[in-house]
Amino acid sequence: ATCRDGDSEWSRVAERCWMGRLEPQRQLWEIVGGADKGGVLVREGKELASAAVEERLSTGAHIEELQLLGIRLCYRRVTGSGPETGWISTELKDKALANRIRSPPKNEQQVPPKPLPSVEAEKAPTEFKPEPRVADKIEAKPEEVARAEDDGIGDVAVGDGGVEAHAPVNIDMTGKTAVNDQVGSLTFDDDEDAFVPDDEKPEDIPPPPEPAAEERPAAPVAGFSAAPAQVAVGGQVEIRGLKSRADINGCRATVVLHDKESGRFEVRVEGPKGQETIRCKPENLAAVVAKQSANKAKGDAAFKQGQLEQAISAYKAALEDKEAKEDTEFAATLQSNLAATFAKKGDHEAALKAAQAAVKLRPNWSKGHSRAGLSFLQLGRAAEAQASYIKAVQFEPTVDGYLAGLRQATEQVHERAKNATNRQIEAEKAKIEGNAALKNGNMPLAVAHYTMALAIIGPAANGSQSMQQNLAIYASNRSAAFAKLQQWEWALADGESAKRSSPNWFKAYLRIGAAYLGRNHAEHAYKTFLSAADLQGGYQEAMRDAAQALWSIPRLESPIARKRVQRFSEDAQKSPSSARIFAISDVHIDHGDSVVRWAEGISATEFKNDVLIVAGDLGDTFNAIQIGLKIFKRKFRRVFYVPGNHDMWIRPNTQDATKLKFKDSICKLLALLDMCEKIGAEMMPAEVMRGVFVVPLLSWWSSSVMGAGYVSDDTLVYDAFCKWPMGDQVAHKWFVNWNDYFVQKLQKLQKERGQKGEVVTFSHFLPHESLPAGGAPSLASYSIELQSQIEGIGAKTHIWGHTHCNAAYQLNGVMYQQHSLMGAEYGHSPHAKFLKVYDGALVQQPRSHDVY
């Protein structure tokens, strides 16, 4: 195969582009002011009274310093539009108009500018975190996440552990040169319709539970029915025949989740180890239904209608029935319902006697203790109410009414303690007991004690910073206990409460992150842990936890990821001849107005039923990528995209760094996924027609292919604008893991159908070592781990980008093709075309297709 632009010529020009940045340069500046006026004012001389030039210097332009006198700068333009030379002011009324972006090293020899415009070497990205810790990798074990170390209350396990998690890596740039490619001259920072990523809670995480205002009569206790009942979410079951956990056979449980994909049920059970959540096969669960009697049914109906005396008579009669005499659980239910009826009538002494009878019949039933607690409260016996509610919480720690009752009882016990110091002492005692319970593995009891600590100190906390911090600690510790119970909504609610009480305390963020991770919201957990790392004292713990969240993201187990994956088959029934597939790469939408005009000029009707592949390097900034994808989406039915190295940059002095404030390139990637979902573009594979698959393969370069004539140079840091938390030498593994999910999914589908289908894969980086890097640095061009993924799903066509060399190579039965908009020197033809790769069938010799 031959390079269409000529191998030798392309290599010569590309080498100038890639290596030009390493030549010594004068001080460079970026124009940051004048966005609302079309740029900054340029004058012919250094004096402010000198004549103004008619044309302004565009915002975002990069200029070379020729002379600097105070705030007056004589320049030569490098990128952007406006006068070639002139004088500008670097600031105006304390507002920056231009910022330095590169300072020459000391003793650097100044050289005259070359005819070829030099590519700016913007200053290297700031360090990843304020307290840098350099490490190769860590092993994220279960006990390393969501630690509850407030006064040594122990560790909280989240996830299945054993995940290889690499620690954040900070690159020491001392004595090194940042190697970044040419940057775009357009910023698109003023796009009014720009999608701005936010930190809203995931949709399926409910708000914190609200305390119940009033308890209702107990639901009837389940008893076996004569006919088999269906196991369903919310229903009661008895666990039977478990070999691995024989200790919980015979225990009653509540069904909380049905995993339809695996066919298994998730049930919450109170076993020998406390409350647990267990996954069971249907055959290990026996559904149970409410036991009933005629008199109980009369009592229930009377209570519902407000006929309390009739209800009391019916429940008393039911206690004399055979069913109650033979079944103590059924009798306990009747006594509980009696207690509720007496309480509603206002006869709290009688209600207490009935509740105590229920507790005697069924000592481990939370409802009975709750009924007693409510009666004690109404009788003014707060300490006894507190004891009853503690028992209720021990048996069911996530019932709103029980926690609210315990809090109310505790407040009454301590209502005479007006002194804040005394309240603090009592709250600390409760916290210490909670810590001891948590260490001993009694999570429900820990929840009860932390609830009491919160109740004691709450009334005295307003206006006191130290009290607010203590509130945060108690809520944080209770969050840890809920996390141990895998009650993630409650853990999240307490984490958020701790954050409200102490907004700058890193531990609160760790609790929130642990709750998100427990619910498989790895993306949100990761961003939350990064926020914790920014807070005083939080870096080491937060980044250790962030590592586990980071490597959980490519498992694609989060609700938002599963939602996006569902698009895979939305067009699976379309005819294989209903659409064409086109490809383009390296558009660089921000490299001049001409690129935008080219994109806007694409026919609005020619491709309305077709599919477009965009193989990376669409733009340097988030807004640029968004605008490019929006344009393409208006022209094509479906647009598939993978980010390239430019797309993953976080350039200083752009909105990526100043407004959107992406903490690293993973955060930018997550924002791109969100944005694509909003505008209808896609970064995940899909069956775009029956038996026709488009498979984006996310990638990053790995230093595994050195190329001919390679000479090691440890002073070069490629794509230094990127911030990879796992380090640039490990990032490619993260993307390989991401792709593996879809490779396995597609292979399973292919096996079921007995055929591969027509598969088109695409990536930004070079997936095969035989493909030429041209003048691009080989160490920052290849991702050869993709080759096995491409061949593993039977792809016959693969599109790649990055090197700006339009070439075609047949390797191992795969046609590798590049069709870059930009040439080696970032120029393009105003009549550039798309590459057609599918038209009723894969195109054997892919060819260009007019865009107009």
Buried (B, 14 or more C-beta within 10 A) or exposed (E): BEBBBEBEEBBEBBBBBBEBBBEEBBBBBBBBBBBEEEBBBBBEEEEEEEEEBEEBBBBBBBBBBBEBEEEBBBBBBBBBBBBEBBBBBBEBEEEEBBBBBBEBEEEEEEEEBEEEBBBBBBBBBEBBBEBBBEEEBBEBBBEBBBBBBBEEBBBBBBBEBEBBBBBBBBBEBEEBBBBBBBBBBBBBBEBEEBBEBEEEBBEEBEEEBEEBEEBEBBEBBBBEEEEEBEBEEEBBBBBBEBEEBEEBBEBBBBBEEBEEEEEBBBBBBBBEEBBBBBEBEEEBBBBBBBBBBEBBEBBBEBBEEEBBEBBBBBBBBBBEBEBBEEBEBBBBBBBBBBBBBBBBBEBBEBBBBBBBBBBEBBEEBBBBBBBBBBBBBBBEBBEBBBBBBBBBBBBBBBBBBBBBBBBBBBBBBBEEBEEBEBBBEBBBBBBBBBBBBBEEEBBBBBBBBBBBBBBBBBBBBEEBEEBBBBBBBBBBBBBBBBBBBBBBBBBBBBBBBBBEBBEEBBBBBBBBBBBBBBBBBBBBBBBBBBBBBBBEEBBEBBBBBBBBBBBBBBBBEBBBBEEBBEBBEEBBEBEBEBBBBBBBBBBBBBBBEEBBEBBEBBEEEBBEEBBBBBBBBBBBBBBBBBBBBBBBBBBBBBBBBBBBBBBBBBBBBBBBBEEBEBBBBBBBBBBBBBBBBEBBBBBBBBBBBBBBBBBBBBBBBBBBBBBEEEEEEEEBBBBBBBBBBBBBBBBBBBBBBBBBBBBEBBBEBBEEEEEBBBBBBBBBBBBBBEBBBBBBBBBBBBBBBBBEBBBBBBBBBBBBBBBBBBBBBEBEEBBBBBBBBBBBBBEBEEEBBBBBBBBEEBBEEBEBBEBE
